Amino acid sequence: MESLRDRLYDSYVSTHAGSASGPATQLAYRRDLRPHLRRTGSADRLRVLDIGCGQGELVRLLVADGFDARGVDVSTEQVSLARAAGLDRVEHADFHAYLRASAGNWDAVVATDVLEHLNREEVLQTFDGARMALRPGGVLVARVPNAVSPTGGHTMWSDVTHETWFTRRSVAQLAAVAGFASVEVFACTPPAHGLVSAARALLWKPISGMFKLALAVETGALRGHIVTQNLTFVARTTEVTNS
């Protein structure tokens, strides 16, 4: 009998969010990925692997920015669509096996809206595989649903294939267990790219402040609260030194 996971992913493009998302992906790339990759090194010197790359839209954006980027995805449907669109930098493979087979080959591994589709054992396996695949000084950059967000259920449960969500502390725990030297966690705030979005970004500041105040009152912790529906984390194989 075909598993639930196989049934859902066999038709993911046609039944859910498997299609390319255009401007939204570009905005998320500029906010959640590019700044952290540029902190790691100049684009022309970085090899970047996008795991769970889907149709390769992020790979295309990375290449356009000068990165030596490639993607891997287990979905035959999505890889075929990427290649039909002229993108030959996407491979069909299980990314866990791909990471194990490419030890020390990459400067950055990126996973955007991927880890929530895995169970906890698979998530830790991904952290382990990414650390092994990275060169010294390399980074794992990922965007995941934030379990602390008061509105996080909108992201987490809008897709029945989601299995795991995250917090700042659980991300730090996973990174430490996998042997990363450090991890930073960032809020995915609404980006301002036009009049309406600028108004949203402005309104978000007092609204998020109220959410943070409620958490501070309940927990006693005055700082460090991230309340956006998603969060981005950057796990590094070596500590960052200030020269």
N, C-alpha and C positions, 0 to 999 in steps of 0.2 A: 504494500500500500504506500502511495506517495505521501511523504511527510507534509505537515502543515507548512513548514518553512519552504519546501520545494514548490508547493502549489502557489504560494504567495509570490515567490520570486520569479517563477516561470512567466508570469504575466505582469510583472511590476511596472513596466513602462506604460502599459495600456490601462492599468487599473489604479495607479496612484501617481507618485511624484517621481517616476523614473525618467521623465523627459527633461531635456535641458531647460533651465529656467531663465536664461538670458540675462537681463539687467540685474535681477536679484542676485545672481551668482557673481556678477562683476562687482557689485557693491560689497558683498560679503568678502570677496577676495581682497579688495582694497582695504577693508577694515580688519579682517580676522587673520589673514595670512601674510600678505606682502610685507607689512611693517616688521614682522618677526623674522621673516626670511632675510630681509635686508640687514637686520642686526647681526645675522650669522655670517654674512660675507657678501661680496659683490656677485651679482647675478651670473656673470659669465664664468664664475669659478665654482658654482654650486650645482651639484647633481641632486635633483629632487624627485622623489617617488610619491605619487598620489595613489594610495591604496583605496580600493572601493571607488574607483574613479568614474564609474558609470559610463556616460558617453564621452567623457574626456574634456568637458568644457573647462575645468580648472587647468588641465594640462595645456590646453590651447592658450589660456591666459598667461600661464607661467612661461611658455615658450615665447610668446609675444613680448614678455618683459625681459627676455634674454637668458632665462634659466635653461639648463639642460634637464628637461623634465620628461618623465615617462609615467604611464599609469598602468594599473593592473586591476582587473575586475573579474569576478567569477561568472557574471551574467553573459552568456553567449549573445543574447538579444542586444544588450547595450554595447558590447564591444563591436558587434556587427554594424550597429548604427554609427558608431564613432568612425569606423573604417570607411563606411559608405560616404561619410561626410568629408573624407580625405585626410583623416588623422591616423597616421601609421605608428604613433608612439604609444598606443594602447595595446596591452597584451591580455589574452584570456588565460587566467590562472587563479588558483586559490592564493590569496595574498599572504596567508600564513606560511605556506610552502615557499612562496616567492621570497619572502623576507629571510627565511632560513637559508636559502640558496645564494643569497647575495650579501654575505657577511662583510661588513666594512666597506661597502660599495657606495654608500649614499651620504650626502651632507645633510639632507633633510628628508624626513618622511612626513607626509601630510595626510590627514584623515578628516574630511569635512562631512559631518552628518553620517558617519559610518559606525562608530563604536557603539551607539545605542541599539544597533541591529544585532548585537552579539550578547550572549549570556556572560556572566561574570568570569567564568573560566576562560572563555575565548577573549575577553577584554584583556585579562592579564597575559594571555598568550601573545596578544598583539603588542603589548608593551615590551615583553621579552624579545619578540622578534624584531621590533623596531630598534631596540637598543643594540642588538647584535648586528643589524644591518647598517648602523650608522658608524661613520668615521669618528675619531676623537674630535670633540667640539661640535658634533652634529646635534640636530634637534628633531624631536617629534612634536609637530604642531597639529592640534585637533580642535574641532568645534563639536560640542556635545550638549544635550539638554541639561538644564540646571534644575535639580530637584528642590532647591531652596526657593526658587521663584514662585511667588504667589499665583502667577499665571502660567507656570511652566507646563501644566497639563495640556495646554493648547498645543504645544510642540510635541510633547512626549506621546500623547495618546491620539494624535491625529493620524497615526500610521500604526496599523496593527502589527507590523513587523518589528516595532521597537520593543526591546526587552530590558534594557538597563539605562538608568539615568544617573547623574553624577552630581557631586558637590565639590567645592574647593578642597575640602579635607579628604574626600575619597580619591580625588585625582592625585593629591600629594601622597597618599598611602600607596596607591598603585605604582606611582613613579619610583618611590623608595624601594618597594619590594622588588621591582624589576631592575634596580641598580642604577637608575639615573641619579646624577649628582645634584640636580636642582630642578625645581619646577615653579613656573609663574602662572597665575590664573588671571584672566581678564574678562570683564563684562562685555557682552555684545550689544552695545547701546544702539538705538535707532540712528542710522546714518542720515545726515542732512545732505540732500542732493537736489532739492527744489523747494518751492515755497511750502507745499503741504508737509513734506518730510522735515523741513526745518522747524515747522510748528510742532510736529510730533516730538522732535528731539528736544525742543525747548520745554514742552509740557512734561516730558519724561523726567526731567530733573527733580521737580517737586514731588511727583508721584513716587519715584524711586526712593526719594528721601523719606517719605512716609513709610514705605515698606521697610526700609532699613531701620527706622526708629522703632517700628513694631518688633522687629527681630532683636534689637538691642534691649528693649524693655523685657522681652521674654527670656532671652538667653543671658543677659548681663554682659555680653561681648559688645563693645562699642564700635569696633572697627572690623574691616575685612568682609563685610556682607556683600555678596553679589546677588542681585535680584532680577536680572534679565532672564528671559526664557532660555537663552543659550549662554554658554560660557566658552571661552577659548583658553586652552592651556598650551604652554611651551615647556617641554621637558628636555633638559640638556644632559648630554653625556659627561660633560666636564663643567666645573664651576666657571662662571664669567668673572674675569679679572678686570679691574679698572686700571688702565695704564696711565 
